[in-house]
Amino acid sequence: MISLKRLMHVAPAALFLCVWQPSLSVLAQQSDTSFLQQAQTAIEEGRYTDAETMLQQAIAQRPDSAEAYYYLGLSLHQQFRLREAILAYRNAIRISPKYDLPYINLGLAWIEGRRLDEASKVFRQVLTLPDREESPASNHTLAHYNLAIIFKREDNPEAALKEVQAALDITPDFESAQELLQELQSPDRSKGD
């Protein structure tokens, strides 16, 4: 089952942290299955420090688990421990370079850390990976949407409009992108976030 949950907001445009739940067949192949499943549950319940502990155990058992590093990054990110989250996301990417969710969240962590150039690079990398359908938006849609947010913060409304339109070309009913488009087209739009 794959799901995307809105977990963090940056006014007025929302940022999205991706929560990927691997199928049980994928988890069954891993010795750290119970730790990952328990950590997923803890994250869903907002028990991020519990999840962190379980994920550290999963990584100790299986240091080549990109999913464990991804979830560790997510739990650290939710605790606002950005440096550690960035390291965990990078480890997930190092282990599995085509695993797109760590890229998305790494980009979001860079945005939160005001490292917009780094975030832009990461979202452009996402666009080189295969597009994956997701709800409410695909990984390419999210990359374009977040690039639009970056350009908006950099006071480059033309580039922001281009990126938000690219997001809507892929997922026309993505509400956050629709709202951002309206905001960018508003004659009295405010500069930056």
C-alpha positions in Angstrom: 0.0 0.0 0.0 1.4 3.4 -0.9 0.1 6.6 0.7 1.2 10.2 0.9 0.3 12.1 4.0 0.3 15.8 4.6 2.6 16.1 7.6 4.2 19.5 7.5 3.1 22.9 6.4 5.0 26.0 5.5 2.6 28.9 5.1 1.0 29.7 2.7 2.1 26.9 0.4 2.3 23.4 2.0 5.2 21.1 1.9 4.7 17.4 1.9 6.7 14.7 3.6 6.2 11.4 1.9 5.3 8.3 3.8 5.8 5.2 1.8 4.6 1.9 3.1 6.2 -1.0 1.3 4.1 -4.0 0.5 4.2 -6.9 2.9 6.0 -9.0 0.2 8.9 -6.5 0.3 9.0 -6.4 4.0 8.8 -10.2 4.3 12.2 -10.4 2.5 13.9 -8.4 5.3 15.0 -9.6 8.6 14.1 -6.3 10.2 10.4 -6.7 9.2 9.0 -6.3 12.7 11.1 -3.3 13.5 10.0 -1.6 10.3 6.4 -2.4 10.8 6.4 -1.2 14.4 8.3 2.0 13.4 5.7 2.7 10.7 3.0 2.4 13.2 4.9 4.6 15.7 5.4 7.3 13.0 1.7 7.1 12.0 0.8 7.6 15.7 3.3 10.5 16.1 5.6 8.5 18.4 8.8 9.6 16.6 11.3 8.9 19.3 9.9 5.3 19.7 10.2 4.9 15.9 13.7 6.2 16.0 14.7 3.6 18.5 13.1 0.8 16.5 14.7 2.0 13.3 18.2 2.1 14.9 17.6 -1.5 15.9 16.5 -2.3 12.3 19.6 -0.7 10.9 21.8 -2.5 13.4 20.3 -5.8 12.1 20.3 -4.7 8.4 22.6 -1.8 7.6 21.8 -2.1 3.9 18.0 -1.3 4.4 17.2 1.8 2.5 13.7 1.7 3.9 15.0 1.7 7.5 17.2 4.8 6.8 14.3 6.5 5.0 12.0 6.0 8.0 14.7 7.0 10.4 15.1 10.2 8.4 11.3 10.7 8.5 11.2 10.2 12.3 14.1 12.6 12.8 12.6 15.1 10.4 9.4 15.1 12.4 11.5 15.9 15.5 13.0 18.9 13.7 16.5 17.2 13.8 17.2 18.3 10.2 21.0 17.5 10.1 20.4 13.9 11.3 17.4 13.5 9.0 19.5 14.7 6.0 22.1 12.1 6.8 19.6 9.3 7.1 17.9 10.3 3.8 21.4 10.4 2.1 22.1 6.9 3.5 18.9 5.6 2.0 19.8 7.2 -1.4 23.3 5.8 -1.2 21.9 2.3 -0.6 19.2 2.6 -3.2 19.7 5.4 -5.7 16.4 4.9 -7.5 14.3 5.0 -4.3 12.6 8.3 -4.8 11.0 9.1 -1.4 14.3 9.9 0.4 15.0 12.4 -2.4 11.6 14.2 -1.9 12.1 14.5 1.9 15.8 15.4 1.5 14.7 18.3 -0.6 12.1 19.3 1.9 14.7 19.2 4.7 17.0 21.5 2.6 14.1 23.9 2.1 13.5 24.0 5.8 17.2 24.6 6.4 17.0 27.4 3.9 19.4 25.7 1.5 17.3 26.3 -1.6 20.1 25.5 -4.1 20.6 22.1 -2.5 16.8 21.5 -2.5 16.6 22.5 -6.2 19.3 20.0 -7.1 17.5 17.2 -5.2 14.1 17.9 -6.8 15.7 18.0 -10.3 17.2 14.6 -9.5 13.7 13.3 -8.7 12.7 14.3 -12.2 15.4 12.0 -13.6 13.8 9.0 -11.8 10.8 7.2 -13.1 7.5 8.9 -12.3 5.5 7.0 -9.7 1.8 7.5 -9.2 0.9 8.6 -5.7 -1.9 10.2 -3.9 -2.5 13.1 -3.9 0.4 13.6 -6.5 3.1 11.7 -8.2 6.8 12.1 -7.3 7.3 14.2 -10.4 4.4 16.4 -9.5 5.8 16.9 -6.0 9.2 17.7 -7.5 7.7 20.4 -9.8 5.5 21.7 -7.0 8.4 22.1 -4.6 10.6 23.7 -7.2 7.7 26.2 -7.6 7.8 26.9 -3.9 11.6 27.4 -4.1 11.3 29.9 -7.0 8.5 31.7 -5.2 10.8 32.1 -2.2 13.5 33.3 -4.4 11.1 36.0 -5.8 11.1 34.4 -9.3 7.4 34.3 -10.0 7.8 33.4 -13.7 9.9 30.3 -12.9 7.5 29.4 -10.1 4.5 29.7 -12.5 6.3 27.4 -15.0 7.0 24.7 -12.3 3.5 24.8 -10.8 2.0 24.5 -14.3 4.3 21.5 -14.9 2.9 20.0 -11.7 -0.6 20.6 -12.8 0.1 19.2 -16.3 0.9 15.9 -14.6 -1.8 16.0 -11.8 -4.5 18.5 -12.7 -6.5 18.0 -9.5 -3.6 18.5 -7.1 -5.2 21.0 -4.8 -2.0 22.5 -3.3 -0.7 23.2 -6.7 -4.0 24.7 -7.8 -3.9 27.0 -4.7 -0.2 28.0 -5.4 -1.1 28.8 -9.0 -3.9 31.0 -7.9 -1.6 32.7 -5.4 1.0 33.3 -8.0 -1.5 34.7 -10.5 -3.0 37.0 -7.9 -2.2 40.7 -8.7 -1.7 41.4 -5.0 0.5 38.3 -4.3 3.0 38.7 -1.5 6.6 38.2 -2.1 8.1 35.0 -0.7 6.6 32.8 2.0 
